[in-house]
Amino acid sequence: MVEIVNIAVLVSGRGSNLQFIIDSIDRGEINGKIEMVISNKRDAYGLKRAENHGIQGLYIGKGNYPDIHDRSIRILEALRESKIDLIILAGYMSILDKKIIDEFKNRIINIHPSLIPSFCGKGYYGEKVHEAVIQYGVKLTGATVHFVDEGADTGPVILQKAVNVDFKDTPETIADKVLKVEHELLPKAVKMYCEGRIMVEGRRVKIKSEIGDRR
Ligand code: GRF
């Protein structure tokens, strides 16, 4: 019997991905518990969602911790205090300190709104990703769930799913299509993680099947 996984979700904005994880846990699909939601934006709607579900919400941002080093220490303290096993970055628009990344190696999951390694890394966030997709003229884009390492969107890929880019698409319509896929992939990856089914071998991720891995 795998122990229940203590989760911290880090957000910066509306937190729709957070909501899908909350709902999936409520339906009993994920063997985990969200212990806290941390936001670097005081007015992030994700914090409101946490409050609505009786989840501890913490604002740790420039407003209350102007120094980046102090901010990182506070985040690490909070994660340690609540004995967090897994960190989920669900639209968290800030860089995590190396100390946190090292301490939580292969225990930080991020969702990115493109098919990594395309349209990712420095400067590719939010609308910019989808604008670049249209500008380049690719016919496919999508969402990627991956582990976080020291680089920008460079960690091992866990799940990906593509969506078509049509000629009439705008950054907004692509964002909508990709977000739907994100809402499917992120809870799925979290579920697999919490069942202990994700193995990392170098850069490659192996997912064990639900009924024992015979491969
Ligand atoms: C998502 O598109 C995610 O891929 C990106 O930020 C957005 C967050 O959306 N990193 P939400 O806050 O979960 O609604």
Boltz pocket constraint, residues with backbone or C-beta under 6 A from the ligand:
constraints:
  - pocket:
      binder: B
      contacts: [[A, 11], [A, 12], [A, 13], [A, 14], [A, 15], [A, 16], [A, 17], [A, 18], [A, 90], [A, 91], [A, 92], [A, 111], [A, 112], [A, 113], [A, 126], [A, 179], [A, 182]]
      max_distance: 6.0
